[in-house]
Amino acid sequence: MKQFKSIIAIVVFSFLSFTQATAGKTADSMTNLPVELKFMGTFKSQYIFELHVNGTTSISDFNISITDANGYTFFDNNVKGQVFTKQFSVNEDVLAESVITFTITEKKTGKKVSYQVDQQEEVSKHMHIVKL
């Protein structure tokens, strides 16, 4: 009887593990492109952004465009490659005046990822009280 319960428990656990792994992989592969945009810092009044693409043999043809809120296109280029990194510099004045959008589209499937970039300044004051 104990062996029978153990076998049923193993079968149920295996079924649940397989179902979760399959569902997670399917949802992730259907909606996400393997791209990442990072802010790297500033250099001579320019903001530096780095776009890293980690594609596969079936995901290797991309269109990259950078536009502002008014629809003006700063950059629009097709890039072929499985794994690559591109750096972009944006003038500080451009971000002070407008919001820009990085859009990366995989040309075969039409999957799209967009990043909206805007500049925000915060002023904060801290009060420190130290017992003497």
C-alpha positions as CSV (number, residue, x, y, z in Angstrom):
1,M,0.0,0.0,0.0
2,K,2.9,2.4,0.8
3,Q,4.5,1.7,-2.5
4,F,1.2,2.4,-4.3
5,K,0.9,5.9,-2.6
6,S,4.6,6.6,-3.4
7,I,4.1,5.8,-7.0
8,I,1.0,8.0,-7.2
9,A,2.8,10.9,-5.5
10,I,5.7,10.6,-7.9
11,V,3.4,10.6,-11.0
12,V,1.4,13.6,-9.8
13,F,4.6,15.6,-8.9
14,S,6.1,14.7,-12.3
15,F,3.0,15.8,-14.1
16,L,2.8,19.1,-12.3
17,S,6.5,19.8,-12.9
18,F,6.3,19.1,-16.6
19,T,3.2,21.2,-17.0
20,Q,4.7,24.3,-15.3
21,A,8.0,24.0,-17.3
22,T,6.2,23.8,-20.6
23,A,3.8,26.6,-19.9
24,G,6.5,28.9,-18.7
25,K,8.7,28.3,-21.7
26,T,5.8,28.8,-24.1
27,A,4.6,32.1,-22.6
28,D,8.2,33.4,-22.5
29,S,9.1,32.5,-26.0
30,M,5.9,33.8,-27.5
31,T,6.0,37.3,-26.1
32,N,9.6,38.3,-25.4
33,L,12.5,39.2,-27.7
34,P,16.0,38.6,-26.3
35,V,17.0,42.2,-26.1
36,E,18.1,44.5,-23.2
37,L,18.7,48.3,-23.1
38,K,21.0,49.7,-20.4
39,F,21.9,53.3,-19.5
40,M,25.8,53.3,-19.4
41,G,26.4,56.9,-18.2
42,T,27.4,60.2,-19.7
43,F,30.3,61.3,-21.9
44,K,30.8,64.9,-23.1
45,S,27.2,66.0,-22.8
46,Q,26.0,62.7,-24.4
47,Y,23.9,60.0,-22.7
48,I,25.3,56.6,-23.6
49,F,22.8,53.6,-24.0
50,E,23.8,50.1,-24.8
51,L,21.5,47.6,-26.6
52,H,22.4,44.0,-26.2
53,V,20.7,41.4,-28.4
54,N,21.0,37.7,-27.7
55,G,19.2,36.1,-30.6
56,T,19.2,32.6,-32.1
57,T,19.5,31.2,-35.6
58,S,15.8,31.7,-36.1
59,I,15.8,35.1,-34.5
60,S,18.5,37.1,-36.2
61,D,17.1,39.9,-38.4
62,F,16.2,43.1,-36.5
63,N,15.0,46.6,-37.2
64,I,16.1,49.2,-34.6
65,S,14.5,52.6,-34.6
66,I,14.8,55.6,-32.2
67,T,12.0,58.2,-32.3
68,D,10.8,61.1,-30.2
69,A,7.3,61.9,-28.9
70,N,6.6,64.0,-32.1
71,G,7.4,61.1,-34.4
72,Y,10.8,62.4,-35.6
73,T,13.1,59.4,-36.3
74,F,16.7,59.8,-35.1
75,F,17.8,56.4,-36.1
76,D,16.3,53.6,-38.2
77,N,18.5,50.6,-39.3
78,N,18.2,46.9,-40.1
79,V,20.7,44.7,-38.3
80,K,21.4,41.0,-39.0
81,G,23.1,38.9,-36.4
82,Q,22.4,36.5,-33.7
83,V,24.3,38.1,-30.8
84,F,25.5,41.7,-30.9
85,T,25.8,44.9,-28.9
86,K,25.3,48.4,-30.2
87,Q,25.9,51.7,-28.3
88,F,23.9,54.8,-28.9
89,S,24.7,58.4,-27.8
90,V,21.9,60.9,-27.3
91,N,22.5,64.6,-26.7
92,E,21.4,65.8,-23.3
93,D,19.3,68.5,-24.8
94,V,17.2,66.0,-26.7
95,L,16.2,64.2,-23.6
96,A,15.6,67.5,-21.7
97,E,13.0,68.5,-24.4
98,S,11.3,65.2,-25.3
99,V,10.8,61.5,-24.5
100,I,12.5,59.1,-26.9
101,T,11.5,55.5,-27.7
102,F,13.8,52.7,-28.7
103,T,11.9,50.1,-30.7
104,I,13.4,46.8,-31.7
105,T,11.4,44.6,-34.1
106,E,12.2,41.1,-35.2
107,K,11.5,41.2,-38.9
108,K,10.5,37.5,-39.5
109,T,7.9,37.2,-36.7
110,G,7.0,40.9,-36.2
111,K,7.6,40.6,-32.4
112,K,8.4,44.1,-31.0
113,V,10.0,45.5,-27.8
114,S,9.9,49.2,-27.0
115,Y,11.8,51.1,-24.4
116,Q,10.7,54.7,-23.4
117,V,13.5,56.9,-22.1
118,D,12.9,60.3,-20.4
119,Q,15.0,62.4,-18.1
120,Q,13.8,63.0,-14.6
121,E,15.4,65.2,-12.0
122,E,14.8,64.8,-8.4
123,V,15.9,67.1,-5.6
124,S,16.2,65.6,-2.2
125,K,17.4,66.9,1.1
126,H,18.6,64.8,4.0
127,M,18.7,65.9,7.6
128,H,21.2,64.1,9.8
129,I,21.1,64.5,13.6
130,V,24.1,63.3,15.4
131,K,24.3,63.1,19.2
132,L,27.5,64.8,20.5
